[in-house]
């Protein structure tokens, strides 16, 4: 055979085999695509504007994100005022969304969230729900979602407790009934359950709900945590066992409603390719800045289209160039790289918002200068006609302004000092308290304590100063705490129970050896006392935080445990059993408030740190309010750096 012909034959054969392999790979990869891909406008904060929502739907069509869920948490007609119909201009906007979705080949889902106030057994409430949904169907919406997330986890109404054995049973009843009414109009239903993450929640609720509804109703799930760094095939398979179907992934990315000081604009990462086989799909929850959200959302579309060949860095560059062009990409890249981190990782500016994190003054200053320089370049005439650049400038400006202002405030804050290496350091020692070397009888009376022993707690409301104070003693390996609550009002027993809400005294004692984190750990002894006469007298325990909640509790200003963080309360840590068994306490009503005394064994310690937070009804400017008071100057109840050092001698 002629060598040239043979060479051509070999080349042709190799090329053919290569093309067959490529074709087979593409065919296989196309078969791995997610059934559902899209966006849920499900964040807390200001909902998107009408124009931005239309732009988002148009963008989604370009990015391959085929399902849009209308569900802004702070649209009152979606959630708090769910019974009330959309009317006038609000209703007309949905006509625009329907039209935009049809043009972009995007499926529009209308979600309603009645769980904060609905009586599940009420015919009147169900009629209101069905009427609200029917209004949307009559308008042209053809897909409905029922969101039951972030609502009370027990039945709130007596009628419901009579009819249903549990919340899961009530939710199954509601879902079945709505499903039947929608099926008559050939309308599909998707549900977000109350337990939507593996991080917390009632597994019995999940089983009751899933076993009580048809198998073809998708159920949302956020992964192993609220916003996890990794979501794996095994995570999805385990959850599928709980709910009896593949979960539909509600990916809390790139949402930033838990850290509003920073945008999250990096590419999606940490999602295993095999999720395309073990979940129904991926629906991303974005930020309240719609145009900045488009950068990471574009990468979600790339991942969902080809999960097995997805490259985050390439997808990120493609996203910016697709939206803004190459020239703008070159300008934006250095700034956006400052925010390529995620809610589960530190950002260069994290130390400004988390007391206890190393804060390098020069690094912060240089990063802020880069921010200002980038904004200046984007305002240049060469980008005047660049629509995307003009859309993100007003979204970026508040981040630059607020971050610089926070930097200035910390530099002027007497609680911080500059160390020799140029770091701004939080000085917790400035709040140090020396415990009096004496014992006390924990009978709730504080008359034996001297006025000079007490420290006033800082109120959250002006005009409430001087109402709550606390004192510390230490003798024979026992820490004594006295709390004097002078409300000027008759003592009212707390109606709330659990770790969140209502009148309470919350005490956290640092018991974590060799602490390496800013957040509280399970070993930190936690005690909650209610006012005299309350049905729930006290709680003891520890906080067993997940990676997401660890970061949140240490960089969110919070004075008591919110209902969200109450999910992570657990039993007293094994190392604190002696403290639990030896603890004594008493609360005592007085004429103008109440007092409390606590005795806690602290063997072998010469120093600890304490967080003390009191919720109390007080009269401020003529009105009775529930006001919080804190011992520490910085209101970060879960950030151990801010707890007050107590010297034990």
WOLINLIN-V39844 format. One record per residue. N is the residue number from 0. RES is the residue in one small letter. D_CENTER is the distance of its C-alpha to the mean C-alpha in Angstrom with 1 decimal. Layout:
N/RES/D_CENTER + N/RES/D_CENTER
//
This chain:
0/x/71.5 + 1/x/71.2 + 2/x/68.6 + 3/x/67.0 + 4/x/66.7 + 5/x/65.3 + 6/x/62.7 + 7/x/61.8 + 8/x/61.6 + 9/x/59.3 + 10/x/57.1 + 11/x/56.9 + 12/x/56.2 + 13/x/53.5 + 14/x/52.0 + 15/x/52.2 + 16/x/50.5 + 17/x/47.8 + 18/x/47.2 + 19/x/47.2 + 20/x/44.6 + 21/x/42.4 + 22/x/42.9 + 23/x/42.1 + 24/x/38.9 + 25/x/37.8 + 26/x/38.7 + 27/x/36.8 + 28/x/33.7 + 29/x/33.8 + 30/x/33.8 + 31/x/30.5 + 32/x/28.5 + 33/x/25.6 + 34/x/26.7 + 35/x/23.6 + 36/x/22.1 + 37/x/20.2 + 38/x/17.4 + 39/x/15.3 + 40/x/14.7 + 41/x/11.7 + 42/x/9.2 + 43/x/9.0 + 44/x/11.8 + 45/x/15.4 + 46/x/16.5 + 47/x/18.8 + 48/x/22.4 + 49/x/25.0 + 50/x/26.6 + 51/x/23.4 + 52/x/22.6 + 53/x/26.2 + 54/x/26.0 + 55/x/22.9 + 56/x/24.8 + 57/x/27.8 + 58/x/25.9 + 59/x/24.5 + 60/x/28.1 + 61/x/29.0 + 62/x/26.2 + 63/x/26.8 + 64/x/23.6 + 65/x/25.3 + 66/x/23.0 + 67/x/21.1 + 68/x/19.0 + 69/x/19.1 + 70/x/16.1 + 71/x/14.7 + 72/x/12.6 + 73/x/14.6 + 74/x/17.9 + 75/x/19.5 + 76/x/21.8 + 77/x/19.2 + 78/x/17.5 + 79/x/19.0 + 80/x/22.5 + 81/x/22.6 + 82/x/26.2 + 83/x/27.5 + 84/x/28.7 + 85/x/28.1 + 86/x/31.3 + 87/x/33.2 + 88/x/31.4 + 89/x/28.0 + 90/x/29.9 + 91/x/31.8 + 92/x/28.8 + 93/x/28.1 + 94/x/31.6 + 95/x/30.8 + 96/x/27.7 + 97/x/30.0 + 98/x/32.6 + 99/x/30.4 + 100/x/28.9 + 101/x/32.4 + 102/x/33.6 + 103/x/30.8 + 104/x/31.2 + 105/x/27.6 + 106/x/26.8 + 107/x/25.2 + 108/x/23.2 + 109/x/22.7 + 110/x/19.9 + 111/x/20.1 + 112/x/17.8 + 113/x/20.2 + 114/x/18.6 + 115/x/17.9 + 116/x/21.7 + 117/x/23.8 + 118/x/26.6 + 119/x/26.8 + 120/x/30.5 + 121/x/31.4 + 122/x/33.6 + 123/x/33.0 + 124/x/29.2 + 125/x/29.7 + 126/x/32.3 + 127/x/29.9 + 128/x/27.3 + 129/x/30.1 + 130/x/31.5 + 131/x/28.3 + 132/x/28.0 + 133/x/31.8 + 134/x/31.7 + 135/x/29.5 + 136/x/31.7 + 137/x/34.8 + 138/x/33.4 + 139/x/33.1 + 140/x/29.6 + 141/x/30.3 + 142/x/26.9 + 143/x/24.7 + 144/x/21.3 + 145/x/20.3 + 146/x/16.6 + 147/x/16.2 + 148/x/12.5 + 149/x/10.7 + 150/x/14.2 + 151/x/16.5 + 152/x/17.3 + 153/x/20.9 + 154/x/23.6 + 155/x/23.8 + 156/x/27.3 + 157/x/30.7 + 158/x/31.9 + 159/x/29.1 + 160/x/29.8 + 161/x/33.4 + 162/x/32.9 + 163/x/30.1 + 164/x/29.8 + 165/x/26.0 + 166/x/22.9 + 167/x/23.3 + 168/x/26.9 + 169/x/26.0 + 170/x/23.5 + 171/x/26.1 + 172/x/28.7 + 173/x/26.7 + 174/x/25.9 + 175/x/29.5 + 176/x/30.9 + 177/x/28.9 + 178/x/29.7 + 179/x/33.4 + 180/x/33.5 + 181/x/31.8 + 182/x/34.0 + 183/x/37.1 + 184/x/36.0 + 185/x/35.0 + 186/x/31.3 + 187/x/28.6 + 188/x/25.5 + 189/x/22.1 + 190/x/19.8 + 191/x/16.1 + 192/x/16.5 + 193/x/14.7 + 194/x/14.5 + 195/x/12.9 + 196/x/12.0 + 197/x/14.4 + 198/x/12.1 + 199/x/13.1 + 200/x/15.0 + 201/x/18.6 + 202/x/20.7 + 203/x/23.6 + 204/x/21.6 + 205/x/21.1 + 206/x/24.8 + 207/x/26.1 + 208/x/24.1 + 209/x/25.0 + 210/x/28.6 + 211/x/29.0 + 212/x/28.3 + 213/x/30.1 + 214/x/29.2 + 215/x/28.9 + 216/x/25.8 + 217/x/22.8 + 218/x/19.7 + 219/x/16.2 + 220/x/14.4 + 221/x/11.5 + 222/x/13.4 + 223/x/13.7 + 224/x/10.0 + 225/x/6.7 + 226/x/7.6 + 227/x/11.0 + 228/x/13.7 + 229/x/16.3 + 230/x/16.9 + 231/x/20.5 + 232/x/23.3 + 233/x/23.5 + 234/x/19.9 + 235/x/20.7 + 236/x/24.1 + 237/x/22.9 + 238/x/20.5 + 239/x/23.4 + 240/x/25.5 + 241/x/23.2 + 242/x/23.2 + 243/x/26.7 + 244/x/25.8 + 245/x/24.1 + 246/x/20.3 + 247/x/19.1 + 248/x/16.2 + 249/x/13.2 + 250/x/12.2 + 251/x/8.7 + 252/x/11.0 + 253/x/11.7 + 254/x/8.8 + 255/x/8.0 + 256/x/6.5 + 257/x/4.5 + 258/x/8.2 + 259/x/10.5 + 260/x/13.5 + 261/x/13.8 + 262/x/14.4 + 263/x/13.9 + 264/x/17.3 + 265/x/18.4 + 266/x/19.6 + 267/x/17.8 + 268/x/18.7 + 269/x/18.6 + 270/x/19.2 + 271/x/22.5 + 272/x/25.2 + 273/x/26.1 + 274/x/23.0 + 275/x/25.3 + 276/x/27.4 + 277/x/25.0 + 278/x/22.5 + 279/x/23.5 + 280/x/21.6 + 281/x/18.6 + 282/x/16.7 + 283/x/14.4 + 284/x/11.6 + 285/x/12.5 + 286/x/12.0 + 287/x/13.7 + 288/x/16.6 + 289/x/18.3 + 290/x/21.1 + 291/x/19.2 + 292/x/17.0 + 293/x/20.4 + 294/x/21.0 + 295/x/18.3 + 296/x/18.8 + 297/x/22.5 + 298/x/21.9 + 299/x/20.0 + 300/x/23.2 + 301/x/25.4 + 302/x/23.7 + 303/x/23.9 + 304/x/27.6 + 305/x/28.8 + 306/x/26.3 + 307/x/29.2 + 308/x/30.4 + 309/x/27.2 + 310/x/27.3 + 311/x/24.1 + 312/x/26.2 + 313/x/28.7 + 314/x/26.1 + 315/x/24.4 + 316/x/27.8 + 317/x/28.9 + 318/x/25.9 + 319/x/26.8 + 320/x/30.5 + 321/x/30.1 + 322/x/28.2 + 323/x/29.9 + 324/x/33.0 + 325/x/34.3 + 326/x/35.3 + 327/x/31.9 + 328/x/30.4 + 329/x/32.6 + 330/x/31.5 + 331/x/27.7 + 332/x/27.5 + 333/x/27.6 + 334/x/24.9 + 335/x/22.5 + 336/x/23.1 + 337/x/21.5 + 338/x/18.2 + 339/x/18.8 + 340/x/16.3 + 341/x/12.8 + 342/x/9.4 + 343/x/11.0 + 344/x/14.1 + 345/x/15.7 + 346/x/16.9 + 347/x/20.3 + 348/x/18.9 + 349/x/16.3 + 350/x/19.1 + 351/x/19.3 + 352/x/15.9 + 353/x/16.0 + 354/x/19.2 + 355/x/21.1 + 356/x/20.4 + 357/x/23.8 + 358/x/24.3 + 359/x/27.2 + 360/x/28.6 + 361/x/30.6 + 362/x/27.8 + 363/x/25.6 + 364/x/28.6 + 365/x/29.6 + 366/x/26.2 + 367/x/26.2 + 368/x/29.8 + 369/x/28.9 + 370/x/26.3 + 371/x/29.0 + 372/x/31.6 + 373/x/29.7 + 374/x/29.1 + 375/x/32.8 + 376/x/33.8 + 377/x/31.7 + 378/x/33.5 + 379/x/36.8 + 380/x/39.2 + 381/x/38.9 + 382/x/35.4 + 383/x/36.4 + 384/x/36.8 + 385/x/33.7 + 386/x/31.5 + 387/x/28.3 + 388/x/28.9 + 389/x/29.5 + 390/x/26.3 + 391/x/24.0 + 392/x/26.0 + 393/x/24.6 + 394/x/21.0 + 395/x/21.7 + 396/x/23.7 + 397/x/21.0 + 398/x/19.2 + 399/x/22.7 + 400/x/23.6 + 401/x/20.6 + 402/x/20.6 + 403/x/24.3 + 404/x/24.2 + 405/x/21.7 + 406/x/24.1 + 407/x/27.0 + 408/x/25.6 + 409/x/25.1 + 410/x/28.6 + 411/x/30.0 + 412/x/28.2 + 413/x/30.7 + 414/x/28.1 + 415/x/28.2 + 416/x/31.3 + 417/x/32.3 + 418/x/33.6 + 419/x/36.6 + 420/x/34.6 + 421/x/32.8 + 422/x/29.4 + 423/x/27.8 + 424/x/27.4 + 425/x/25.7 + 426/x/28.5 + 427/x/27.3 + 428/x/31.1 + 429/x/31.7 + 430/x/30.2 + 431/x/32.2 + 432/x/33.9 + 433/x/37.1 + 434/x/37.3 + 435/x/40.7 + 436/x/43.0 + 437/x/43.7 + 438/x/42.8 + 439/x/41.9 + 440/x/42.3 + 441/x/38.9 + 442/x/40.4 + 443/x/38.0 + 444/x/40.7 + 445/x/40.1 + 446/x/43.6 + 447/x/44.7 + 448/x/42.1 + 449/x/43.4 + 450/x/41.8 + 451/x/41.7 + 452/x/39.3 + 453/x/36.5 + 454/x/33.7 + 455/x/32.2 + 456/x/28.4 + 457/x/26.7 + 458/x/25.8 + 459/x/22.9 + 460/x/25.5 + 461/x/28.8 + 462/x/31.8 + 463/x/30.5 + 464/x/31.8 + 465/x/34.0 + 466/x/32.7 + 467/x/31.1 + 468/x/32.4 + 469/x/32.3 + 470/x/34.8 + 471/x/35.1 + 472/x/38.1 + 473/x/38.9 + 474/x/41.9 + 475/x/42.8 + 476/x/39.5 + 477/x/37.7 + 478/x/35.2 + 479/x/35.8 + 480/x/33.3 + 481/x/34.5 + 482/x/32.3 + 483/x/34.2 + 484/x/32.5 + 485/x/34.9 + 486/x/33.6 + 487/x/37.0 + 488/x/36.1 + 489/x/37.0 + 490/x/34.6 + 491/x/32.5 + 492/x/31.1 + 493/x/27.3 + 494/x/26.7 + 495/x/23.1 + 496/x/22.7 + 497/x/20.1 + 498/x/17.9 + 499/x/16.4 + 500/x/18.3 + 501/x/21.9 + 502/x/24.6 + 503/x/24.2 + 504/x/25.1 + 505/x/22.5 + 506/x/24.0 + 507/x/22.6 + 508/x/25.4 + 509/x/25.0 + 510/x/26.6 + 511/x/25.1 + 512/x/28.1 + 513/x/27.9 + 514/x/24.3 + 515/x/23.0 + 516/x/19.4 + 517/x/17.8 + 518/x/15.5 + 519/x/17.2 + 520/x/18.7 + 521/x/20.0 + 522/x/23.4 + 523/x/22.5 + 524/x/24.3 + 525/x/22.4 + 526/x/24.4 + 527/x/23.7 + 528/x/26.8 + 529/x/27.3 + 530/x/30.2 + 531/x/33.7 + 532/x/34.3 + 533/x/30.8 + 534/x/30.7 + 535/x/28.0 + 536/x/29.6 + 537/x/27.2 + 538/x/24.7 + 539/x/24.7 + 540/x/22.5 + 541/x/20.2 + 542/x/16.5 + 543/x/16.1 + 544/x/12.9 + 545/x/11.7 + 546/x/11.6 + 547/x/7.8 + 548/x/7.7 + 549/x/10.9 + 550/x/10.0 + 551/x/7.3 + 552/x/10.0 + 553/x/12.7 + 554/x/11.8 + 555/x/10.2 + 556/x/13.3 + 557/x/13.2 + 558/x/16.5 + 559/x/16.0 + 560/x/13.6 + 561/x/11.4 + 562/x/11.7 + 563/x/8.3 + 564/x/9.8 + 565/x/13.1 + 566/x/12.5 + 567/x/13.3 + 568/x/16.5 + 569/x/19.6 + 570/x/23.3 + 571/x/24.9 + 572/x/25.2 + 573/x/28.8 + 574/x/29.8 + 575/x/29.4 + 576/x/31.6 + 577/x/34.5 + 578/x/32.4 + 579/x/31.3 + 580/x/34.9 + 581/x/36.4 + 582/x/34.0 + 583/x/35.6 + 584/x/34.3 + 585/x/35.5 + 586/x/34.6 + 587/x/37.4 + 588/x/37.7 + 589/x/39.8 + 590/x/41.3 + 591/x/38.7 + 592/x/35.6 + 593/x/35.1 + 594/x/35.1 + 595/x/33.7 + 596/x/35.0 + 597/x/33.4 + 598/x/35.2 + 599/x/33.4 + 600/x/35.4 + 601/x/34.6 + 602/x/37.4 + 603/x/38.2 + 604/x/35.8 + 605/x/36.9 + 606/x/33.6 + 607/x/30.0 + 608/x/27.1 + 609/x/25.7 + 610/x/22.8 + 611/x/24.1 + 612/x/22.3 + 613/x/24.2 + 614/x/23.3 + 615/x/26.6 + 616/x/28.4 + 617/x/30.5 + 618/x/32.7 + 619/x/31.7 + 620/x/34.0 + 621/x/35.5 + 622/x/32.4 + 623/x/30.8 + 624/x/27.1 + 625/x/24.6 + 626/x/24.1 + 627/x/22.3 + 628/x/24.4 + 629/x/23.5 + 630/x/26.0 + 631/x/24.2 + 632/x/24.4 + 633/x/20.8 + 634/x/18.1 + 635/x/15.8 + 636/x/16.4 + 637/x/14.8 + 638/x/16.4 + 639/x/19.9 + 640/x/21.4 + 641/x/21.5 + 642/x/23.1 + 643/x/26.7 + 644/x/29.4 + 645/x/32.0 + 646/x/35.3 + 647/x/37.2 + 648/x/40.9
//
